């Protein structure tokens, strides 16, 4: 897949990245560094990559490029908020010129408020520490009732958004915990399945070995039976040979007796 390495990211792509990160903020912006959290982050970034590349009109990018773009957006927002904070703390005359800061609600939810601490130079117009959740436009140093009410309403709006963000974070943390528990159960089931397969394989090997041993026993018994039959045939042959030799000796003895008888009969009778 061709990726947009070296190509500039567009505003539409930035907005899409912000939306995708907000949907997975509890995982991607988690400060945990354990193995489970790192695995969850890697999986979430790959989901962002897959969903990002499914949209029309975007350049195909890897999850590492998307993550780098997100880190660049966060770093730029921190620099912009720091510059806005320094300009708000500045003293002297002249109209207030608000800096260019992206104050979209989506980006404010995705990137937490940044607290900047500036050195105290003795100027009573400066405050030592200011938390800047967003940059509002200030046109007049004198606070009128209308601007005061607007600021209170804006503060309540920011507080409501922060509350919603925290509730969403808690909800996503609960979902992540349930997902992690489910993954652990699935891993335990997989381990159990692997052990069952190992036990079954071991049992199969044992049965195969027993069958092979039984086959060799049968072969040995057959060989022994063949040897016993051969011994019996040899004994029978030896007995037959012995009987044949005995019969021949008996015939020779009979022939000798008959010869002696004939010789006696052929002798002339003795005259007295």
Secondary structure, DSSP 8 states (H G I E B T S, - for coil): ----TT----HHHHHHHHHHHHHTHHHHT----SHHHHHHHHHHHHHHHHHHHHSTTS----HHHHHHHHHHHHHHHHHHHHHHHHHHH--SSS----------HHHHHHS--EEEE----S-TT--SEEEESS------SS--HHHHHHHHHHHHHHHHHHHHHHHHHHHHHHHHHHHHHHHHHHHHHHHHHHHHHHHHHHHHHHHHHHHHHHHHHHHHHHHHHHHHHHHHHHHHHHHHHHHHHHHHHHHHHHHHHHHHHHHHHHS-----
